[in-house]
Amino acid sequence: MPEIIVETEINAPAQRCFNAARDIGLHCKTLAHTGERAVAGVTTGLIGPGESVTFEGIHFGVRQQFTARVTAFEAPGYFVDETTEGAFHSMRHCHEFIPRGQGTLMRDIVQWKSPMGVLGIIADSLSLKRYMRNLITKRGQQLKHLIEAE
């Protein structure tokens, strides 16, 4: 199962980073370049334990939807969301928030299983892993900017 880990240093307390990372509106802002928007489930405000959201956006030039449910939650340390519907066979995104001095280390750990067996494995190695790393890195940098601008 492919995995990426992206770390982002944010000059803000862990609780503020934790809340910002689960804010549906901020999620959409940080992925505005994909046209991502919430279309079902929790579509505004903060998502919490057991809740789900369906996002729609353009990835790899194709409009796609995926639904994720929050499956683990311990404020302000971490939360986990896992896809229940979408293009991936499965995807798990662990969001960790580690206090560091006056700031926070935000760590995104994303694991997925692509569909289509061997073809999915080939897609992972050719482009999907790089795409996911770039997407999560860009989202983290956007979130950092929005949090630190408050």
N, C-alpha and C positions, 0 to 999 in steps of 0.2 A: 504494500500500500504506500503510494508516494506521500511524502510529508515535507512541508516547508515550515521554517521557524523564522519569524520576522520580529526584530526588537526595535522599539522606538522609545527614546528618552523624551519625557514630557515634563516641563517645568510647571507642575501642578500636583495637588494632593491626589492620592489613589482614588478616593471616593469620587472626586470630580471626573477623573478619567474613566472610572467604572461606569458612571452614569452616562457620560458622553458616548461611550462605546455601545451602549444599548438604546440610545435615542434614535428612533426610527427616522426622524427628520434629518438628523446629522448624518446618519448612514447614507441617506439619499444624496445629501450635499457632497459627501466625500467621494461618491461614485457618480457624480453628475456627468462625467465624460462617457459613461455607459448608458445614460438615460434611465438609470435605475430609479424605480418608484415602488412604493408599497401599494399593493392592490387588494389584499385580503388579510384577515386576521387583525393583529394589532397594526394599525396603519399610521398612528401618531403617538407621540409620547415615548415613555420608557417601557420596553418589553421586560417581562419578568418570568419567574419560574413557571414552567409548564405551558407558557403562552407560545403562540406561533404567529408567523408573518409570512406572507407570500410577496416576493419581489418580482418585478418584471424589468428587464433591461436587455441591452444588446451586447452580446459577447460573441466573438469570432464572427461578427457581421450578421448574426442571427438573433432575432428577438426571442428571448427565453423567459420562462418563469421557473422559480424554485420556491419551495416552502421549507422553512426551518423552524424547529421547535427548541425552546430553551430546555435542556435536559439536566443541567447541573447549575447551581447558583449559590455562591457564598460571597456576599457583599463585605467589603469592597475588593476581595481577593481575586475572584475569578467567576466566569460563567462560561457555559458550553452550549453551543447550538449545533443541532444536527439536522441535515436535510431529511425530509419525509417524502418529498416529491421534487422532481427536476431531472436534469440531464445526467447527473452523476448517479451511479449505482448507489453510492453513499458518500457523505462528506461530513466531517466533524471539525468544528472550529472552536478551539479552546482559547479564550481571552483571559490573560493573566495580568494582574496589576500589582507590581512589587514596589513598595516604598523605597526610595533611594534619596537620602538627605531631604532636601526640600521638594524633590520631584518624585516621579514615578517611572519605572521601566514597564512599558506595556509590551507584553510578549503575545504574539499571535502564533498558535500552533495549528496548522491546517493539515488534515489527512483526508484522503479521498480514494475512492475506487471508481475508476472510469467504467462506462458501459462497453459493450462490444468485445469482451475478452481480450484476445491478443492484439486486435486493432487498437483497443483502448490503451493497452500497455505501450504500444508503439507511439500513439499520440502523446502520452505522458512524457516519454523520453524526448520526442522531437520538439514539442512546443508547449504543452499544457503546464508543465512544472514551471517553466520560465514565465508564462502568462500569469499563473496564480501568484508567483512571487512578486511580479511587478504590480499586480492588482492590489495585493495586500500591503505592499510597501507604500504605494501611492496613497491608499486609503489611510494608512497610519500617519503619513506625513500631513495629509489634509486634516485629519483629526487633531494632530498636534498643533497645527496652525490655528484651528478654530478654538481649541481649549486655551491656548496661551494668549490669544487675542482678547479673551473675556476680561 
